Amino acid sequence: MWLRCLLSLGALWLTAAPASAYVAYVSNEKGNTVTVIDTDKWAVTATIKVGQRPRGIEFTRDGKFVMVAVGDDDTIQMIDTKTLQIVDTLPSGPDPELFTQDAAGKTLYVANENDNTVTVIDIAKRTRLGDIQVGVEPEGMMVSPDGKILICTSETTNMAHFIDTSTREVAANVLVDSRPRFAEFKHDGSELWVSSEIGGTVSIIDPVKHVVIGKVTFNIPGLRSEAIQPVGIGMTKDDKTAFVALGPANRVAVVDATTHAVTKYLLVGQRVWHMAFTPDEKYLMVTNGVSNDVSVIDVAAQKVLKSIQVGELPWGVTISP
């Protein structure tokens, strides 16, 4: 009897134990809002009014705040994840678009589209440490896995700039195809992937030699090539599979990250833009700007599970650590 009761209590505890709960935040560029989504229920739980034209969005490393670039207000707003209130701002340059932070979560690097600079910010002190001059219309931002190199892509100059994080000086420039929008390193640091929206390709760059060593190209039957516009990139932690958002093609390409060959196209919402994995990498969420929704992808099955209606013109997405 005693053993049976103990087993029953154990079963009850297992049943009541909560699953890993993650929260997603989606920036809605035209709606000037951020949508909050419960990833257990896949349901919207809140809508936060923010500044004008929110785009880049990311959790701080400790998960206490969500930072969102409000481009037309020329600043980065900080949302308290407990109260869902804007509690502070960070001093970017004019028209901040995308940003990235170092592994420690101490330094933020912000691409300012209107003055061709990257602003360096001390997150804890909320102070501006300086600016780095780059090419015209900077956007894509990524820090290398070893923290030594900051990548910034410039849309009009068509370059990926390699910036030494210790000196904050440009160490190399690599020419890519037209209008580079996003940069993503493999987790082992062996390759840098840069999407070119108008060029319709993803350039694979050797980050040591600073040369393009390959390109991912896309071909979707029934679609004109100019409708295939790569933007956001997501790389699995094992560096075996990449997902690439193809804009008005309304597809996410699944790419073998070893051979650089496209293996599958997933039909999502209209004008798919950016993406984020849940920390357990079971799901990938992608924003669909024209259909005003977010698609949820099962990563292992490489299958679209559902869509969630959000605000107007969803742009970026970040998920709690």
C-alpha positions as CSV (number, residue, x, y, z in Angstrom):
1,M,0.0,0.0,0.0
2,W,2.8,2.4,1.0
3,L,4.6,1.8,-2.3
4,R,1.5,2.2,-4.3
5,C,0.8,5.6,-2.7
6,L,4.3,6.7,-3.4
7,L,4.1,5.7,-7.0
8,S,0.8,7.5,-7.3
9,L,2.3,10.7,-5.9
10,G,5.2,10.4,-8.3
11,A,2.9,10.0,-11.2
12,L,0.9,13.0,-10.0
13,W,4.0,15.1,-9.7
14,L,5.1,14.1,-13.3
15,T,1.7,15.0,-14.6
16,A,1.7,18.4,-12.9
17,A,5.3,19.3,-13.8
18,P,5.2,22.2,-16.2
19,A,6.7,21.9,-19.7
20,S,9.5,24.2,-20.8
21,A,7.7,27.5,-21.4
22,Y,9.1,30.1,-23.8
23,V,7.7,33.5,-24.6
24,A,8.1,35.1,-28.1
25,Y,8.0,38.8,-28.8
26,V,7.2,40.0,-32.4
27,S,7.9,43.5,-33.6
28,N,5.2,44.9,-35.9
29,E,6.8,47.6,-38.1
30,K,3.7,49.4,-39.3
31,G,1.5,48.7,-36.2
32,N,4.1,50.3,-33.8
33,T,3.5,47.4,-31.4
34,V,5.1,44.3,-30.1
35,T,3.0,41.1,-29.9
36,V,3.7,38.6,-27.0
37,I,3.1,34.9,-27.7
38,D,2.9,32.0,-25.3
39,T,4.8,29.1,-27.1
40,D,3.1,26.4,-25.1
41,K,-0.4,27.5,-26.2
42,W,0.8,29.2,-29.4
43,A,-1.5,32.1,-28.4
44,V,-1.2,35.9,-28.2
45,T,-1.1,37.0,-24.6
46,A,-0.4,40.7,-24.8
47,T,0.2,43.6,-27.2
48,I,2.6,46.3,-26.2
49,K,2.5,49.8,-27.7
50,V,6.0,50.9,-28.6
51,G,7.7,53.7,-30.6
52,Q,7.5,54.3,-34.3
53,R,8.6,51.6,-36.8
54,P,9.9,48.8,-34.5
55,R,12.1,46.3,-36.3
56,G,15.2,44.7,-34.7
57,I,14.2,42.9,-31.5
58,E,16.2,40.7,-29.0
59,F,16.1,39.6,-25.4
60,T,18.9,40.6,-23.1
61,R,21.1,37.6,-22.2
62,D,19.5,37.5,-18.7
63,G,16.0,37.4,-20.1
64,K,14.9,40.4,-18.0
65,F,14.4,42.8,-20.9
66,V,13.5,42.8,-24.6
67,M,15.3,45.4,-26.7
68,V,13.5,46.8,-29.7
69,A,14.8,49.2,-32.3
70,V,12.3,51.9,-33.0
71,G,13.7,53.4,-36.2
72,D,11.6,56.5,-36.6
73,D,12.3,57.5,-32.9
74,D,16.1,57.0,-33.3
75,T,16.4,54.8,-30.2
76,I,16.3,51.3,-28.7
77,Q,13.5,50.8,-26.2
78,M,13.7,48.3,-23.4
79,I,10.7,46.3,-22.3
80,D,10.6,44.8,-18.8
81,T,9.5,41.2,-19.3
82,K,7.7,41.0,-16.0
83,T,5.6,44.2,-16.3
84,L,5.5,44.4,-20.1
85,Q,6.2,48.1,-19.8
86,I,8.9,50.2,-21.5
87,V,11.3,51.1,-18.7
88,D,14.3,52.6,-20.5
89,T,16.0,53.5,-23.7
90,L,19.4,53.0,-25.2
91,P,21.2,55.7,-27.2
92,S,21.5,54.5,-30.8
93,G,22.1,56.7,-33.9
94,P,19.5,57.7,-36.5
95,D,17.1,55.0,-37.8
96,P,18.4,51.9,-35.9
97,E,17.4,48.7,-37.7
98,L,19.2,45.5,-36.6
99,F,21.5,45.0,-33.6
100,T,23.4,42.2,-31.9
101,Q,25.1,41.8,-28.5
102,D,28.3,40.1,-27.3
103,A,28.1,36.7,-25.6
104,A,28.3,38.2,-22.2
105,G,25.4,40.5,-22.9
106,K,27.4,43.6,-22.0
107,T,27.9,45.3,-25.3
108,L,25.3,46.1,-28.0
109,Y,26.2,46.9,-31.6
110,V,23.5,48.8,-33.5
111,A,23.3,49.3,-37.3
112,N,22.0,52.9,-38.0
113,E,20.6,52.9,-41.5
114,N,20.6,56.7,-42.0
115,D,24.1,57.7,-41.0
116,N,26.2,54.6,-42.2
117,T,27.5,53.9,-38.7
118,V,27.4,51.1,-36.1
119,T,26.8,52.5,-32.5
120,V,28.5,50.7,-29.6
121,I,26.5,50.7,-26.4
122,D,27.2,49.6,-22.8
123,I,23.9,47.8,-22.0
124,A,24.2,47.9,-18.2
125,K,25.2,51.6,-18.0
126,R,22.8,52.6,-20.9
127,T,25.6,54.7,-22.4
128,R,27.0,55.1,-25.9
129,L,30.7,54.0,-26.2
130,G,31.3,55.2,-29.7
131,D,30.5,54.8,-33.4
132,I,32.1,52.8,-36.2
133,Q,31.9,54.1,-39.8
134,V,30.7,51.4,-42.3
135,G,29.1,51.3,-45.7
136,V,25.9,52.8,-46.9
137,E,22.6,51.6,-45.3
138,P,24.0,49.1,-42.7
139,E,21.6,46.4,-41.5
140,G,22.8,42.8,-40.9
141,M,24.7,42.4,-37.6
142,M,26.4,39.4,-36.1
143,V,29.3,38.7,-33.7
144,S,31.5,35.7,-34.4
145,P,31.4,32.7,-32.0
146,D,34.8,33.7,-30.5
147,G,33.7,37.3,-30.0
148,K,36.6,38.7,-31.9
149,I,34.8,39.9,-35.1
150,L,31.6,41.9,-35.6
151,I,30.0,41.6,-39.0
152,C,27.9,44.4,-40.5
153,T,26.3,44.2,-43.9
154,S,25.7,47.4,-45.9
155,E,22.7,47.2,-48.3
156,T,23.8,49.8,-50.8
157,T,27.6,49.2,-50.7
158,N,26.9,45.5,-51.1
159,M,29.5,44.4,-48.6
160,A,30.0,42.5,-45.4
161,H,32.3,44.5,-43.2
162,F,34.6,42.6,-40.7
163,I,35.1,44.7,-37.6
164,D,37.7,43.9,-35.0
165,T,35.8,44.1,-31.7
166,S,38.9,45.0,-29.7
167,T,40.0,48.0,-31.8
168,R,36.5,48.7,-33.3
169,E,38.1,49.2,-36.7
170,V,37.1,47.6,-40.0
171,A,39.6,44.8,-40.7
172,A,38.2,43.6,-44.1
173,N,35.4,44.2,-46.6
174,V,33.9,41.4,-48.7
175,L,31.8,42.1,-51.7
176,V,28.6,40.1,-52.0
177,D,25.5,40.2,-54.2
178,S,23.0,43.1,-54.3
179,R,21.4,44.3,-51.1
180,P,22.8,42.1,-48.2
181,R,20.2,42.0,-45.4
182,F,21.4,39.5,-42.8
183,A,24.5,37.7,-41.6
184,E,24.7,34.4,-39.7
185,F,27.8,32.4,-38.5
186,K,28.0,28.7,-38.2
187,H,28.4,27.9,-34.5
188,D,31.8,26.5,-35.1
189,G,32.9,29.7,-36.8
190,S,33.9,28.0,-40.0
191,E,31.5,29.9,-42.3
192,L,29.7,33.2,-42.5
193,W,26.4,33.2,-44.4
194,V,25.1,36.5,-45.9
195,S,21.7,36.9,-47.6
196,S,21.4,39.2,-50.6
197,E,17.8,40.2,-51.1
198,I,17.9,41.6,-54.6
199,G,20.8,39.3,-55.7
200,G,18.7,36.4,-54.7
201,T,21.5,34.4,-53.1
202,V,23.2,33.6,-49.9
203,S,27.0,34.1,-50.0
204,I,29.2,31.7,-48.0
205,I,32.3,33.5,-46.8
206,D,35.5,32.1,-45.3
207,P,35.8,34.3,-42.2
208,V,39.6,33.9,-42.0
209,K,40.5,34.4,-45.7
210,H,37.7,36.9,-46.2
211,V,36.6,35.4,-49.5
212,V,33.3,34.0,-50.9
213,I,33.7,30.3,-51.1
214,G,30.3,29.4,-52.4
215,K,26.7,30.5,-52.9
216,V,23.3,29.1,-52.1
217,T,20.9,29.7,-55.0
218,F,17.1,29.2,-55.1
219,N,14.7,27.9,-57.8
220,I,11.0,27.6,-57.1
221,P,8.9,26.4,-60.1
222,G,6.2,28.9,-61.1
223,L,8.0,31.9,-59.5
224,R,10.1,34.5,-61.2
225,S,13.6,34.8,-59.9
226,E,13.1,38.4,-58.8
227,A,10.3,37.2,-56.4
228,I,12.8,35.1,-54.5
229,Q,14.4,37.5,-52.0
230,P,16.5,36.0,-49.2
231,V,16.5,37.8,-45.9
232,G,16.5,36.1,-42.5
233,I,18.7,33.0,-41.8
234,G,18.6,30.5,-39.0
235,M,21.3,27.9,-38.4
236,T,20.7,24.8,-36.2
237,K,23.2,24.3,-33.4
238,D,24.8,21.3,-35.0
239,D,25.5,23.4,-38.1
240,K,23.9,20.8,-40.3
241,T,20.7,22.6,-41.5
242,A,20.0,26.2,-42.3
243,F,16.6,27.9,-42.9
244,V,16.4,30.9,-45.2
245,A,13.4,33.3,-45.4
246,L,12.7,34.1,-49.1
247,G,10.5,37.3,-48.7
248,P,7.8,37.6,-51.3
249,A,8.3,34.1,-52.5
250,N,6.4,33.2,-49.3
251,R,8.7,30.2,-48.6
252,V,11.4,29.2,-46.2
253,A,14.2,27.3,-47.9
254,V,15.7,24.3,-46.0
255,V,19.4,24.1,-46.8
256,D,21.9,21.4,-46.2
257,A,24.6,23.5,-44.5
258,T,27.4,21.1,-45.5
259,T,26.7,20.9,-49.2
260,H,24.9,24.3,-49.5
261,A,22.1,22.6,-51.5
262,V,18.4,23.4,-51.0
263,T,16.6,20.3,-49.9
264,K,13.1,21.6,-49.4
265,Y,10.8,24.7,-49.6
266,L,8.2,25.3,-46.9
267,L,5.2,27.4,-47.8
268,V,4.5,30.0,-45.1
269,G,2.7,33.4,-45.0
270,Q,3.2,36.4,-47.3
271,R,6.6,38.2,-47.4
272,V,8.4,36.1,-44.9
273,W,11.1,38.1,-43.2
274,H,12.9,37.1,-40.0
275,M,13.0,34.1,-37.7
276,A,14.0,32.6,-34.3
277,F,14.4,29.1,-32.8
278,T,13.0,28.1,-29.5
279,P,15.9,27.4,-27.2
280,D,15.3,23.7,-27.3
281,E,15.3,24.0,-31.2
282,K,12.0,22.1,-31.5
283,Y,10.4,25.0,-33.3
284,L,11.2,27.9,-35.6
285,M,9.0,31.0,-35.7
286,V,9.1,33.2,-38.8
287,T,7.4,36.5,-39.4
288,N,5.2,37.1,-42.4
289,G,4.9,40.9,-43.1
290,V,2.1,41.1,-45.6
291,S,-0.2,38.4,-44.1
292,N,0.4,39.9,-40.6
293,D,1.1,36.5,-39.0
294,V,3.8,34.3,-37.7
295,S,4.3,30.7,-39.0
296,V,5.5,28.0,-36.6
297,I,7.8,25.3,-38.1
298,D,8.5,21.9,-36.6
299,V,12.3,21.8,-37.0
300,A,12.9,18.1,-37.0
301,A,9.9,17.3,-39.3
302,Q,10.6,20.4,-41.4
303,K,6.9,21.0,-41.5
304,V,4.8,24.1,-41.0
305,L,2.4,23.5,-38.1
306,K,0.3,26.6,-37.8
307,S,0.1,30.4,-38.1
308,I,-0.6,33.0,-35.4
309,Q,-2.2,36.3,-36.2
310,V,-0.1,39.2,-34.8
311,G,0.1,43.0,-35.5
312,E,0.5,45.0,-38.7
313,L,3.6,44.2,-40.8
314,P,5.5,41.8,-38.4
315,W,9.2,42.2,-38.9
316,G,11.4,40.6,-36.2
317,V,11.0,37.9,-33.6
318,T,12.9,36.9,-30.4
319,I,12.2,34.1,-28.0
320,S,13.0,34.0,-24.3
321,P,16.4,32.3,-23.3
